[in-house]
């Protein structure tokens, strides 16, 4: 018989049939409007929202977030996103933003590294 697959120390062996450790349907992903004066991009396109929605993510896009990239709210809704306020998008479990890598504190955290 073939040898068993190698694993990294301390990590369980991955299996193609094993479910993700945390169900995607339990997570929300927020896309707020970019705030930099010259920023016109949006973190996720409607095509990306389609892919994420298919695997179970609950995508929440701030109203008007895609306007700088010529993507309207209707396109996001048609691909599975929910249009929300900026505060609601920022309260999501995961927040997607463009631009300079910065400090986004996890919920309940008081410090960034």
C-alpha positions in Angstrom: 0.0 0.0 0.0 1.1 3.6 -0.6 2.5 5.5 2.4 0.2 7.8 4.3 0.2 11.5 3.3 2.7 13.6 5.1 1.4 16.2 7.6 2.8 19.2 9.2 3.6 18.7 12.9 0.6 19.5 15.1 -1.9 19.8 12.2 -4.5 17.2 11.5 -4.5 15.5 8.1 -6.7 17.2 5.6 -9.5 15.2 3.9 -11.4 16.2 0.8 -14.6 15.0 2.4 -14.1 16.9 5.7 -16.3 19.9 6.3 -14.7 23.4 7.0 -13.9 23.8 10.7 -16.5 26.7 10.9 -19.6 26.7 8.6 -19.5 29.5 6.2 -23.2 30.0 6.6 -22.5 31.1 10.1 -20.2 33.9 9.0 -21.0 37.3 7.5 -18.7 39.2 5.2 -19.0 43.0 5.0 -17.9 45.2 2.1 -17.9 48.9 3.2 -17.5 51.9 0.9 -13.8 52.9 0.6 -13.1 56.1 2.5 -9.9 57.4 0.9 -10.5 60.5 -1.2 -9.0 59.0 -4.4 -10.1 55.4 -3.9 -12.6 54.2 -6.6 -12.2 50.4 -6.1 -14.5 48.1 -4.2 -13.2 45.0 -2.3 -15.6 42.5 -4.0 -17.2 42.5 -7.4 -20.6 41.0 -8.0 -18.9 38.0 -9.6 -16.9 37.4 -6.3 -20.2 37.7 -4.4 -21.7 35.0 -6.5 -18.8 32.6 -5.8 -18.9 33.3 -2.0 -22.6 33.0 -1.8 -22.5 29.6 -3.5 -20.3 28.2 -0.7 -22.6 29.7 2.0 -21.1 33.1 3.0 -23.6 35.8 3.9 -22.3 38.8 2.0 -23.3 42.3 3.2 -22.4 45.2 0.9 -22.8 48.9 2.0 -25.2 50.9 0.0 -23.3 52.5 -2.9 -20.0 50.8 -2.2 -19.5 49.8 -5.8 -20.5 53.1 -7.4 -16.9 54.3 -7.9 -16.3 51.1 -9.9 -19.5 51.5 -11.8 -21.2 48.6 -10.0 -24.6 49.4 -8.7 -26.5 47.9 -5.7 -28.9 46.0 -7.9 -26.0 43.9 -9.4 -24.9 43.0 -5.9 -28.4 42.0 -4.8 -28.9 39.9 -8.0 -25.8 37.9 -7.1 -26.8 37.1 -3.5 -25.6 40.1 -1.4 -27.7 42.0 1.1 -27.4 45.8 0.9 -26.8 47.4 4.3 -25.7 50.6 6.0 -22.0 51.2 6.5 -22.2 50.5 10.2 -23.8 47.1 9.5 -21.1 46.2 7.0 -18.4 47.0 9.5 -20.1 44.9 12.2 -19.7 41.8 10.0 -17.6 38.9 11.1 -15.1 39.5 8.3 -14.6 42.9 6.6 -13.1 43.2 3.1 -11.5 46.5 2.1 -9.1 47.8 -0.5 -6.1 50.0 -0.2 -3.3 50.2 2.3 -3.0 47.4 4.7 -4.1 48.7 8.0 -5.3 47.7 11.4 -8.8 46.2 11.6 -9.5 45.2 15.1 -11.5 42.0 15.6 -14.8 42.4 17.5 -14.0 42.7 21.2 -10.3 43.4 20.7 -8.8 46.5 22.2 -5.4 46.3 20.6 -3.9 45.8 17.1 -0.5 44.4 16.3 
